[in-house]
Structure formats: structure tokens, C-alpha cells
Amino acid sequence: MVKQQRWKIIIDLCQNNKKVYNEDLKIACKTSIATVRRDLQQMEDLKLVQRFHGGVTLNPDANELPMVYRSNEQISEKTWIAKQAALQIKDNQTIYLDAGSSTYEMIPFIHSKNITVVTIGIPHLALLMEKDIRTKVAPVSRTINKKGLKIK
């Protein structure tokens, strides 16, 4: 099971239970206790969870899940919205794409010619450049937010 799937299971279990124990996560994720501990450490570093001896709870101060998690949620809805939004882009336009998972899903459906995209999304930059779309980074203070994968 890949990390994204494990993180989704961990977050879902934490949302449904006040406390979740490492042993339960090991079983639910079908992985080793060492992998569970590594995942929890990374998630705690991102301030998504709070670890305690033998388990974890959701961080009550966490206000935004990382894009890597959000990108796996409501995929069919995001795809439909992404296609519709991409159809609104006309040739020769300059558009702004925020650093969200839904706007990221839109990029493969952009077929307009001679457009410029302004964004602060790091994953967005790579995909836009891969598609050979002229891309600019929005003027920012150049701090990288690890959790949301955006420049601010």
C-alpha cells in the first residue's frame, strides 16, 4: 500500500475515533509497525496529528490537509469540474491557478493556445511546464509551505 493510501486510512480512522492505536493502524494499513511510526512522524511534522505513546489523535489545530491527501478525495467530481473549467479558458488568455488539488486536476484538460498561467502551486508548475504551457510564479515572499505544497 502506498503512503497516500495509508495516510488516508490514518486520517479517516482518526476522524472516526478520538484515539487510534499504532497496532490498529498496522492492521488497517497492512504494513509494519515501523512504517506506521514513520508515517505518523511525517504527519506530526506536518501538524496533521498528535502522537502519544502507542497511538495518535488528529491535531485539533490542523486546518488544512496536505494536497497529497486532498488529491485523492472526490476524484470524479474534481475531474468533472476540471474539464468544465478548462473549457472556459480561451486562446491568448492569462489565468491564475491557485495551489489547490482541484486546480491541479484541471491542467491536463487545458488545450487553449498561447496562454500564460500564473500560479503559486509547486506541483502545478511541474505539470504546466511538462505540457509546455507558459508559466509564471505569482509574486510572493518565497516561503515554501510543505503541507499545502505552495509558495507563499
Backbone as a printed PyTorch tensor [residue, N CA C, xyz], in Angstrom:
tensor([[[  0.8490,  -1.1770,   0.0000],
         [  0.0000,   0.0000,   0.0000],
         [  0.8970,   1.2440,   0.0000]],

        [[  0.5610,   2.2100,  -0.8370],
         [  1.3770,   3.4230,  -0.9470],
         [  1.0400,   4.3910,   0.1880]],

        [[  1.9520,   5.3250,   0.4050],
         [  1.8310,   6.2650,   1.5180],
         [  0.5070,   7.0260,   1.4880]],

        [[  0.0960,   7.4920,   0.3250],
         [ -1.1470,   8.2580,   0.2340],
         [ -2.3300,   7.4540,   0.7570]],

        [[ -2.3720,   6.1680,   0.4100],
         [ -3.4670,   5.3160,   0.8720],
         [ -3.4010,   5.1180,   2.3800]],

        [[ -2.1770,   4.9150,   2.9050],
         [ -2.0260,   4.7380,   4.3480],
         [ -2.4510,   6.0040,   5.0890]],

        [[ -2.0290,   7.1710,   4.5940],
         [ -2.3780,   8.4260,   5.2490],
         [ -3.8920,   8.6260,   5.2510]],

        [[ -4.5360,   8.2740,   4.1690],
         [ -5.9940,   8.4040,   4.0990],
         [ -6.6410,   7.5170,   5.1500]],

        [[ -6.1700,   6.2950,   5.2760],
         [ -6.7120,   5.3820,   6.2940],
         [ -6.4830,   5.9560,   7.6900]],

        [[ -5.2850,   6.4460,   7.9420],
         [ -4.9480,   7.0040,   9.2550],
         [ -5.8550,   8.1870,   9.5800]],

        [[ -6.0030,   9.0990,   8.6400],
         [ -6.8390,  10.2820,   8.8800],
         [ -8.2970,   9.8890,   9.0540]],

        [[ -8.7770,   8.9730,   8.2040],
         [-10.1670,   8.5300,   8.3340],
         [-10.4230,   7.8890,   9.6930]],

        [[ -9.5040,   7.0370,  10.1430],
         [ -9.6660,   6.3970,  11.4530],
         [ -9.6230,   7.4300,  12.5780]],

        [[ -8.7410,   8.4020,  12.4540],
         [ -8.6490,   9.4600,  13.4750],
         [ -9.9040,  10.3270,  13.4960]],

        [[-10.4970,  10.5530,  12.3430],
         [-11.7160,  11.3590,  12.2980],
         [-12.8940,  10.6150,  12.9240]],

        [[-12.8760,   9.2820,  12.8340],
         [-13.9820,   8.4760,  13.3540],
         [-13.7880,   8.0390,  14.8000]],

        [[-12.5670,   8.1710,  15.3100],
         [-12.2520,   7.7480,  16.6710],
         [-11.4200,   8.8200,  17.3410]],

        [[-11.6400,   8.9990,  18.6320],
         [-10.8760,  10.0280,  19.3450],
         [ -9.3920,   9.6720,  19.3910]],

        [[ -9.0900,   8.4070,  19.6650],
         [ -7.7140,   7.9170,  19.7070],
         [ -7.6030,   6.6830,  18.8320]],

        [[ -6.4710,   6.5580,  18.1530],
         [ -6.2110,   5.3760,  17.3330],
         [ -4.8410,   4.8460,  17.7420]],

        [[ -4.7610,   3.5440,  17.9380],
         [ -3.5170,   2.9370,  18.4030],
         [ -2.6990,   2.3960,  17.2370]],

        [[ -1.3810,   2.4670,  17.3970],
         [ -0.4540,   2.0500,  16.3410],
         [ -0.7330,   0.6330,  15.8550]],

        [[ -1.0290,  -0.2570,  16.7890],
         [ -1.2930,  -1.6510,  16.4110],
         [ -2.5140,  -1.7440,  15.4930]],

        [[ -3.5470,  -0.9500,  15.7810],
         [ -4.7390,  -0.9200,  14.9190],
         [ -4.4040,  -0.3550,  13.5410]],

        [[ -3.5260,   0.6560,  13.5030],
         [ -3.1080,   1.2300,  12.2210],
         [ -2.3000,   0.2290,  11.4140]],

        [[ -1.4530,  -0.5280,  12.0900],
         [ -0.6520,  -1.5650,  11.4230],
         [ -1.5690,  -2.5580,  10.7090]],

        [[ -2.6200,  -2.9700,  11.3990],
         [ -3.5680,  -3.9350,  10.8220],
         [ -4.3690,  -3.2830,   9.6880]],

        [[ -4.8800,  -2.0890,   9.9360],
         [ -5.7100,  -1.4130,   8.9300],
         [ -4.9290,  -1.1080,   7.6590]],

        [[ -3.6510,  -0.7420,   7.8200],
         [ -2.8130,  -0.3780,   6.6620],
         [ -2.0610,  -1.5800,   6.0790]],

        [[ -2.1750,  -2.7280,   6.7530],
         [ -1.4920,  -3.9520,   6.2880],
         [ -0.0050,  -3.6850,   6.0570]],

        [[  0.6310,  -3.1410,   7.0990],
         [  2.0370,  -2.7780,   6.9890],
         [  2.7310,  -3.0390,   8.3200]],

        [[  3.9960,  -2.7280,   8.3820],
         [  4.7650,  -2.9490,   9.6090],
         [  4.5630,  -1.8080,  10.5890]],

        [[  4.8630,  -2.0730,  11.8380],
         [  4.7650,  -1.0320,  12.8620],
         [  5.7880,   0.0690,  12.5940]],

        [[  6.9340,  -0.2900,  12.0150],
         [  7.9490,   0.7190,  11.6790],
         [  7.4270,   1.6910,  10.6220]],

        [[  6.7100,   1.1790,   9.6360],
         [  6.1300,   2.0380,   8.6030],
         [  5.0590,   2.9470,   9.2050]],

        [[  4.2410,   2.4010,  10.0890],
         [  3.2290,   3.2120,  10.7650],
         [  3.8980,   4.3470,  11.5330]],

        [[  4.9520,   4.0280,  12.2670],
         [  5.6380,   5.0580,  13.0530],
         [  6.2450,   6.1390,  12.1630]],

        [[  6.8340,   5.7280,  11.0220],
         [  7.4040,   6.7170,  10.0830],
         [  6.3070,   7.6280,   9.5370]],

        [[  5.1900,   7.0260,   9.1340],
         [  4.0750,   7.8220,   8.6150],
         [  3.5810,   8.8060,   9.6710]],

        [[  3.4210,   8.3310,  10.8910],
         [  2.9240,   9.1990,  11.9610],
         [  3.9020,  10.3190,  12.2660]],

        [[  5.2000,  10.0270,  12.1960],
         [  6.1950,  11.0700,  12.4270],
         [  6.0870,  12.1520,  11.3480]],

        [[  5.9660,  11.7320,  10.0890],
         [  5.8310,  12.6940,   8.9880],
         [  4.5370,  13.4950,   9.1250]],

        [[  3.4730,  12.8180,   9.5170],
         [  2.1940,  13.5040,   9.6720],
         [  2.2350,  14.4720,  10.8540]],

        [[  2.9480,  14.1060,  11.9020],
         [  3.0920,  15.0180,  13.0320],
         [  3.9560,  16.2170,  12.6460]],

        [[  4.9890,  15.9870,  11.8440],
         [  5.8300,  17.0880,  11.3600],
         [  5.0050,  18.1020,  10.5650]],

        [[  3.9940,  17.5990,   9.8660],
         [  3.1040,  18.4670,   9.0940],
         [  1.9580,  19.0090,   9.9470]],

        [[  1.9730,  18.6590,  11.2180],
         [  0.9820,  19.1250,  12.1930],
         [ -0.4260,  18.6230,  11.8910]],

        [[ -0.5060,  17.4450,  11.2750],
         [ -1.8020,  16.8360,  10.9870],
         [ -2.3090,  16.0370,  12.1750]],

        [[ -1.3820,  15.4210,  12.9000],
         [ -1.7470,  14.5650,  14.0220],
         [ -0.8850,  14.9050,  15.2290]],

        [[ -1.3160,  14.4020,  16.3690],
         [ -0.5170,  14.4690,  17.5850],
         [ -0.3070,  13.0380,  18.0530]],

        [[  0.9400,  12.6650,  18.2160],
         [  1.2390,  11.3080,  18.6600],
         [  1.2510,  11.2560,  20.1870]],

        [[  0.8930,  10.1170,  20.7010],
         [  1.0680,   9.8180,  22.1220],
         [  1.6460,   8.4130,  22.1890]],

        [[  2.0980,   7.9970,  23.3630],
         [  2.7390,   6.6830,  23.4810],
         [  1.7830,   5.5890,  23.0050]],

        [[  2.1150,   5.0060,  21.8590],
         [  1.3300,   3.8910,  21.3260],
         [  0.1970,   4.2620,  20.4020]],

        [[  0.0340,   5.5520,  20.1190],
         [ -1.0750,   5.9020,  19.2500],
         [ -1.0450,   7.3340,  18.7690]],

        [[ -2.2040,   7.7860,  18.2720],
         [ -2.2780,   9.0810,  17.6110],
         [ -3.7050,   9.6340,  17.7010]],

        [[ -3.8080,  10.9560,  17.6700],
         [ -5.0920,  11.6410,  17.5380],
         [ -4.9210,  12.7030,  16.4540]],

        [[ -6.0230,  13.1720,  15.9040],
         [ -5.9430,  14.2860,  14.9590],
         [ -5.5120,  15.5320,  15.7060]],

        [[ -4.7190,  16.3550,  15.0490],
         [ -4.3190,  17.6300,  15.6320],
         [ -5.5180,  18.5690,  15.5470]],

        [[ -6.0270,  19.0350,  16.6870],
         [ -7.2050,  19.9140,  16.6360],
         [ -6.9120,  21.2510,  15.9630]],

        [[ -5.6330,  21.6200,  15.8640],
         [ -5.2670,  22.8920,  15.2320],
         [ -5.0580,  22.7660,  13.7290]],

        [[ -5.1050,  21.5370,  13.2060],
         [ -4.8880,  21.3390,  11.7710],
         [ -6.0890,  21.8980,  11.0220]],

        [[ -5.8330,  22.8710,  10.1640],
         [ -6.9440,  23.4880,   9.4350],
         [ -6.9440,  23.1270,   7.9540]],

        [[ -5.9130,  22.4780,   7.4790],
         [ -5.8510,  22.1530,   6.0580],
         [ -5.0740,  20.8530,   5.8720]],

        [[ -5.6890,  19.9140,   5.1890],
         [ -4.9900,  18.6750,   4.8690],
         [ -4.0290,  18.9330,   3.7220]],

        [[ -2.9190,  18.2010,   3.6810],
         [ -1.9850,  18.4200,   2.5860],
         [ -2.5920,  18.0230,   1.2460]],

        [[ -2.0810,  18.6400,   0.2020],
         [ -2.6110,  18.3720,  -1.1290],
         [ -2.5070,  16.8990,  -1.4860]],

        [[ -1.4660,  16.2280,  -1.0390],
         [ -1.2940,  14.8180,  -1.3510],
         [ -2.4930,  14.0050,  -0.8440]],

        [[ -3.0960,  14.4370,   0.2450],
         [ -4.2870,  13.7660,   0.7640],
         [ -5.5390,  14.2280,   0.0310]],

        [[ -5.6700,  15.5310,  -0.1420],
         [ -6.8680,  16.0760,  -0.7870],
         [ -7.0070,  15.6150,  -2.2330]],

        [[ -5.8840,  15.3670,  -2.8930],
         [ -5.9440,  14.9900,  -4.3070],
         [ -6.6250,  13.6400,  -4.5150]],

        [[ -6.7230,  12.8340,  -3.4780],
         [ -7.3760,  11.5320,  -3.5910],
         [ -8.8340,  11.5650,  -3.1570]],

        [[ -9.3630,  12.7220,  -2.8810],
         [-10.7390,  12.8480,  -2.4190],
         [-11.6270,  13.3690,  -3.5540]],

        [[-12.8150,  12.8360,  -3.6530],
         [-13.8370,  13.2880,  -4.6050],
         [-13.2830,  13.4140,  -6.0240]],

        [[-12.6330,  12.3740,  -6.4840],
         [-11.9350,  12.4040,  -7.7720],
         [-12.8880,  12.6430,  -8.9360]],

        [[-14.0230,  11.9530,  -8.9690],
         [-14.9210,  12.1160, -10.1210],
         [-15.4820,  13.5360, -10.1840]],

        [[-15.7900,  14.1140,  -9.0210],
         [-16.3080,  15.4850,  -9.0030],
         [-15.2390,  16.4670,  -9.4610]],

        [[-14.0080,  16.2730,  -8.9780],
         [-12.9140,  17.1700,  -9.3610],
         [-12.6370,  17.0700, -10.8550]],

        [[-12.6890,  15.8780, -11.3800],
         [-12.4340,  15.6880, -12.8090],
         [-13.4940,  16.4030, -13.6370]],

        [[-14.7580,  16.2690, -13.2520],
         [-15.8280,  16.9340, -13.9860],
         [-15.6620,  18.4490, -13.9260]],

        [[-15.4060,  18.9740, -12.7320],
         [-15.2080,  20.4210, -12.5650],
         [-13.9850,  20.8830, -13.3580]],

        [[-12.9210,  20.0920, -13.3010],
         [-11.6900,  20.4480, -14.0110],
         [-11.9300,  20.5580, -15.5130]],

        [[-12.6550,  19.6190, -16.0820],
         [-12.9480,  19.6480, -17.5250],
         [-13.7660,  20.8840, -17.8760]],

        [[-14.7920,  21.1710, -17.0540],
         [-15.6420,  22.3280, -17.3210],
         [-14.8590,  23.6330, -17.2060]],

        [[-14.0240,  23.7310, -16.2020],
         [-13.2330,  24.9530, -16.0060],
         [-12.2340,  25.1450, -17.1420]],

        [[-11.5990,  24.0710, -17.5590],
         [-10.6160,  24.1680, -18.6420],
         [-11.2690,  24.6340, -19.9380]],

        [[-12.5250,  24.2740, -20.1610],
         [-13.2400,  24.7170, -21.3570],
         [-13.4660,  26.2310, -21.3740]],

        [[-13.4250,  26.8580, -20.2160],
         [-13.6450,  28.3010, -20.1200],
         [-12.4150,  29.1130, -20.5230]],

        [[-11.2610,  28.4490, -20.5970],
         [-10.0170,  29.1460, -20.9390],
         [ -9.9560,  29.3180, -22.4540]],

        [[ -9.7690,  30.5480, -22.8860],
         [ -9.7100,  30.8580, -24.3180],
         [ -8.2620,  31.0950, -24.7470]],

        [[ -8.0200,  30.9650, -26.0280],
         [ -6.6810,  31.2400, -26.5700],
         [ -6.2390,  32.6460, -26.1800]],

        [[ -4.9350,  32.7990, -25.9670],
         [ -4.2900,  34.0880, -25.6780],
         [ -4.6510,  34.6950, -24.3180]],

        [[ -5.2190,  33.9350, -23.4250],
         [ -5.5660,  34.4630, -22.1070],
         [ -4.4250,  34.2460, -21.1110]],

        [[ -4.4480,  35.0500, -20.0620],
         [ -3.6020,  34.8310, -18.8900],
         [ -4.5460,  34.4830, -17.7550]],

        [[ -4.2660,  33.3710, -17.0830],
         [ -5.1340,  32.9370, -15.9950],
         [ -4.3050,  32.6920, -14.7350]],

        [[ -4.9780,  32.6740, -13.6040],
         [ -4.3400,  32.3500, -12.3340],
         [ -4.9120,  31.0260, -11.8370]],

        [[ -4.0290,  30.1010, -11.4640],
         [ -4.4530,  28.8460, -10.8410],
         [ -3.9360,  28.8230,  -9.4120]],

        [[ -4.8420,  28.7330,  -8.4660],
         [ -4.4550,  28.6410,  -7.0690],
         [ -3.7540,  27.3010,  -6.8290]],

        [[ -3.2070,  27.1270,  -5.6470],
         [ -2.4040,  25.9400,  -5.3440],
         [ -3.2430,  24.7890,  -4.8070]],

        [[ -4.4380,  24.6050,  -5.2880],
         [ -5.3070,  23.5540,  -4.7740],
         [ -5.2880,  22.2960,  -5.6160]],

        [[ -5.8310,  21.2400,  -5.0360],
         [ -5.8690,  19.9600,  -5.7390],
         [ -6.8440,  19.9920,  -6.9180]],

        [[ -7.9260,  20.7480,  -6.8010],
         [ -8.8870,  20.8270,  -7.9070],
         [ -8.3010,  21.5650,  -9.1030]],

        [[ -7.5660,  22.6410,  -8.8480],
         [ -6.9480,  23.3590,  -9.9680],
         [ -5.8340,  22.5220, -10.5950]],

        [[ -5.1670,  21.7160,  -9.7940],
         [ -4.1410,  20.8150, -10.3370],
         [ -4.7770,  19.8250, -11.3090]],

        [[ -5.9430,  19.3010, -10.9570],
         [ -6.6430,  18.3330, -11.8100],
         [ -7.0750,  18.9450, -13.1310]],

        [[ -7.1690,  20.2590, -13.1740],
         [ -7.6050,  20.9740, -14.3770],
         [ -6.5340,  21.0030, -15.4690]],

        [[ -5.2830,  20.9720, -15.0760],
         [ -4.1740,  21.1860, -16.0100],
         [ -4.1660,  20.2240, -17.1980]],

        [[ -4.3800,  18.9290, -17.0070],
         [ -4.3680,  18.0310, -18.1790],
         [ -5.4390,  18.3550, -19.2200]],

        [[ -6.4870,  19.0670, -18.8120],
         [ -7.5890,  19.3770, -19.7240],
         [ -7.4500,  20.7390, -20.4000]],

        [[ -6.3660,  21.4500, -20.1370],
         [ -6.1430,  22.7530, -20.7670],
         [ -5.5790,  22.5190, -22.1670]],

        [[ -6.3320,  22.9530, -23.1690],
         [ -5.9050,  22.7760, -24.5630],
         [ -5.8500,  24.0960, -25.3220]],

        [[ -6.0870,  25.1950, -24.6460],
         [ -6.0510,  26.5090, -25.2830],
         [ -4.6290,  26.8230, -25.7340]],

        [[ -4.5170,  27.6470, -26.7540],
         [ -3.2190,  28.0000, -27.3340],
         [ -2.7420,  29.3520, -26.8160]],

        [[ -1.4300,  29.4700, -26.7020],
         [ -0.7850,  30.7380, -26.3670],
         [ -1.3220,  31.3510, -25.0730]],

        [[ -1.4530,  30.5310, -24.0390],
         [ -1.9250,  31.0640, -22.7630],
         [ -0.7520,  31.1900, -21.7930]],

        [[ -0.9470,  32.0030, -20.7840],
         [  0.0160,  32.1380, -19.6950],
         [ -0.7170,  31.8080, -18.4110]],

        [[ -0.0960,  30.9780, -17.6050],
         [ -0.6870,  30.5990, -16.3210],
         [  0.1940,  31.1410, -15.2070]],

        [[ -0.4200,  31.8300, -14.2630],
         [  0.2610,  32.3170, -13.0710],
         [ -0.2050,  31.4350, -11.9200]],

        [[  0.7430,  30.9400, -11.1220],
         [  0.3850,  30.0540, -10.0160],
         [  1.3990,  30.1550,  -8.8890]],

        [[  0.9980,  29.6620,  -7.7350],
         [  1.9280,  29.5030,  -6.6210],
         [  2.0690,  28.0320,  -6.2520]],

        [[  1.4100,  27.1390,  -6.9780],
         [  1.4300,  25.7080,  -6.6860],
         [  2.6650,  25.0290,  -7.2510]],

        [[  3.4740,  24.4380,  -6.3910],
         [  4.6890,  23.7690,  -6.8430],
         [  4.3790,  22.5900,  -7.7710]],

        [[  3.4560,  21.6840,  -7.4070],
         [  3.1320,  20.5960,  -8.3400],
         [  2.5590,  21.1240,  -9.6500]],

        [[  1.8230,  22.2310,  -9.5630],
         [  1.2350,  22.8510, -10.7480],
         [  2.3200,  23.2900, -11.7290]],

        [[  3.3790,  23.8970, -11.1860],
         [  4.4800,  24.3750, -12.0320],
         [  5.0490,  23.2420, -12.8750]],

        [[  5.3170,  22.1230, -12.2350],
         [  5.9200,  20.9940, -12.9520],
         [  5.0020,  20.4890, -14.0560]],

        [[  3.7240,  20.3210, -13.7640],
         [  2.7900,  19.8060, -14.7610],
         [  2.5710,  20.7960, -15.8960]],

        [[  2.4970,  22.0790, -15.5670],
         [  2.3390,  23.1010, -16.6130],
         [  3.5490,  23.1330, -17.5440]],

        [[  4.7380,  23.0500, -16.9740],
         [  5.9500,  23.0550, -17.8000],
         [  6.0320,  21.7870, -18.6400]],

        [[  5.5890,  20.6720, -18.0810],
         [  5.5700,  19.4160, -18.8330],
         [  4.6560,  19.5220, -20.0490]],

        [[  3.5660,  20.2740, -19.9110],
         [  2.6260,  20.4790, -21.0170],
         [  3.0530,  21.6150, -21.9410]],

        [[  4.1990,  22.2220, -21.6490],
         [  4.7240,  23.3240, -22.4540],
         [  3.8120,  24.5520, -22.4240]],

        [[  3.2200,  24.8050, -21.2810],
         [  2.3710,  25.9760, -21.1020],
         [  3.2090,  27.0530, -20.4250]],

        [[  3.2030,  28.2500, -21.0260],
         [  3.9690,  29.3620, -20.4530],
         [  3.4590,  29.6020, -19.0240]],

        [[  4.3970,  29.5900, -18.0680],
         [  4.0330,  29.6400, -16.6610],
         [  4.8440,  30.6920, -15.9250]],

        [[  4.1770,  31.3940, -15.0320],
         [  4.8540,  32.3770, -14.1830],
         [  4.4710,  32.1020, -12.7360]],

        [[  5.4250,  32.3470, -11.8620],
         [  5.1520,  32.2130, -10.4330],
         [  4.6450,  33.5590,  -9.9400]],

        [[  3.5390,  33.5100,  -9.2030],
         [  2.9670,  34.7630,  -8.6790],
         [  3.9740,  35.4320,  -7.7500]],

        [[  4.0250,  36.7590,  -7.7350],
         [  4.9550,  37.4570,  -6.8370],
         [  4.6190,  37.1280,  -5.3800]],

        [[  5.6070,  36.5560,  -4.7200],
         [  5.4010,  36.1070,  -3.3420],
         [  6.6600,  36.3530,  -2.5270]],

        [[  6.5770,  36.0150,  -1.2560],
         [  7.7310,  36.2140,  -0.3830],
         [  8.7180,  35.0480,  -0.4330]],

        [[  8.4510,  34.0720,  -1.2420],
         [  9.3370,  32.9320,  -1.4820],
         [  9.4930,  31.9950,  -0.2890]],

        [[  8.4700,  31.8120,   0.4960],
         [  8.4570,  30.8120,   1.5550],
         [  7.6710,  29.6200,   1.0360]],

        [[  8.2050,  28.4370,   1.2360],
         [  7.5140,  27.2480,   0.7360],
         [  6.7640,  26.5880,   1.8790]],

        [[  5.4730,  26.3660,   1.6650],
         [  4.6030,  25.6950,   2.6220],
         [  4.6220,  24.2130,   2.2690]],

        [[  5.2670,  23.3910,   3.1140],
         [  5.3890,  21.9600,   2.8350],
         [  4.0530,  21.2590,   2.7910]],

        [[  3.1580,  21.6370,   3.6850],
         [  1.8950,  20.9270,   3.8080],
         [  1.0290,  21.0980,   2.5600]],

        [[  0.8360,  22.3310,   2.1490],
         [ -0.0230,  22.5970,   1.0110],
         [  0.7120,  22.5530,  -0.3180]],

        [[  2.0300,  22.3670,  -0.2930],
         [  2.8650,  22.3950,  -1.4950],
         [  2.5960,  23.6450,  -2.3220]],

        [[  2.7930,  24.7810,  -1.6660],
         [  2.6030,  26.0500,  -2.3520],
         [  3.6430,  27.0390,  -1.8580]],

        [[  3.8820,  28.0390,  -2.6680],
         [  4.8150,  29.1020,  -2.3160],
         [  3.9910,  30.2440,  -1.7630]],

        [[  4.4490,  30.8280,  -0.6700],
         [  3.6900,  31.9700,  -0.1510],
         [  4.6240,  33.0900,   0.2260]]])
